[in-house]
Amino acid sequence: MPNPVLLPVLNWARKLRYPTLFKLTAALFAISLLVPDPFPFVDEILFGLGTLLLANWKNRKAPVEQDRHTSR
């Protein structure tokens, strides 16, 4: 069962795209390393953001070029 305190934060973070989500996760990780427990639930938020980051990590395919055939 999700924690009701963390649920709004993770729902907001779910809408972020890859570069922003990565920067947010990296900053939170750095703060967590420098200052032990800067605010409650920082570890849980970090795990949730890491999960979202890995879920958004995709192999990007090359754009498909459409054939432009002229009508005869």
N, C-alpha and C positions, 0 to 999 in steps of 0.2 A: 504494500500500500504506500503510495507516494506521501511524502511529508508535506503537510498543508502549507508550511512556511516556504518551502523550496519550489513548490509547484508554479507559482506565478513567475518566479525568476526563470525557471527552465522553459516555461511557455513563451516568455518574451525572447529568450535566447534562441529558441527553435526557429524564429523568423529571420535570424541573422544569416548573412551569406558567409562563405568561407573566409575571406581575408579578415573581416571584422570579428568573426567568431574565434579565429586563431589568435588575433591580437588580444582579445579579451581573456582568453584562456591563458595565454602566455603571461600577461600582466598579473592575473590573479595568482598564478603559480609562483611568479617572482616575489610578489608580496607575501605569499604564504611561506616562502623560504626565508625571507629576511625578517619577518615579524611573526613569531609563533602565535597562532590563533588571533589574527587581527580583528575578526568579528565572528560571531557564532555561525556555525554551519558552513564555514569556508571550504572545508574538505569535501563536503557533500556537493556543494555547488561546483567545485572543481571537477569532481568525478562526473557530474551531469554534463558539464560543458565539454569535457573530454569525450564523453559518449556521443554527444551531438556532433562534435568535430569529426570523429571517425565515421559517423553515419553520413555526413555530408561529403566525405572524401570519395570522389568518383574518378574513374578513368575517363578522361575526356577523349572522345573520338574526333577525328578530323572532320571538318564540315563536309557534308555531301554536296557535290556539285550536281546540279540538275542539267540534264541534257536538253539543249534547246534545238529541237528539230523543227525545221520549217514545214509548214503544211503544204502539200502538193495538190 
